[in-house]
């Protein structure tokens, strides 16, 4: 999914359950630091593993 491309950018994320989150990607975690899976943390305090993300898109600042 290449979540590292969203680092320090504002995004809209839909999780696997259809819930939407909006925020800035404050943290990116590489697969080797997270049980083989990429992950991001949003400024809103939400942590999402790659498998939790149904879709992610950039939004305007």
C-alpha positions in Angstrom: 0.0 0.0 0.0 3.1 2.3 0.4 1.8 4.1 3.4 5.2 5.9 3.7 4.0 8.2 0.8 1.4 9.7 3.1 3.8 10.7 5.9 3.2 14.4 7.0 0.2 14.7 4.7 -3.5 15.1 5.5 -5.5 12.0 4.7 -9.0 10.5 4.8 -8.9 6.8 5.8 -11.7 4.3 5.7 -11.0 1.3 7.9 -12.0 -2.3 7.3 -15.3 -1.7 9.2 -16.2 1.3 7.1 -15.4 3.9 9.7 -13.8 7.2 8.4 -10.8 8.9 10.0 -9.3 12.3 9.0 -6.0 13.7 10.1 -2.4 14.2 9.4 -0.1 11.2 9.2 2.2 11.9 12.1 4.0 8.6 12.2 4.9 5.8 9.7 6.1 2.4 10.9 8.0 0.1 8.6 6.9 -3.5 8.3 10.1 -4.8 10.1 9.1 -2.7 13.1 5.5 -3.9 13.2 5.1 -7.6 12.8 5.7 -7.5 9.0 3.0 -4.9 8.4 3.2 -1.1 7.6 1.3 1.2 9.9 0.5 4.8 10.4 -0.6 7.0 13.3 -2.9 10.0 12.6 -2.8 13.3 14.5 -6.2 12.5 15.8 -4.6 9.7 17.9 -5.7 6.8 15.7 -3.2 3.9 14.9 -3.9 1.9 11.8 -2.1 -1.2 10.5 -2.1 -1.7 6.8 -4.6 -4.6 7.2 -7.0 -2.2 9.0 -7.2 0.2 6.0 -9.8 -0.3 3.3 -8.9 3.0 1.5 -6.7 6.0 2.0 -6.6 9.3 0.1 -4.9 12.6 0.3 -7.0 15.6 1.2 -6.2 19.3 0.7 -4.6 21.2 3.5 
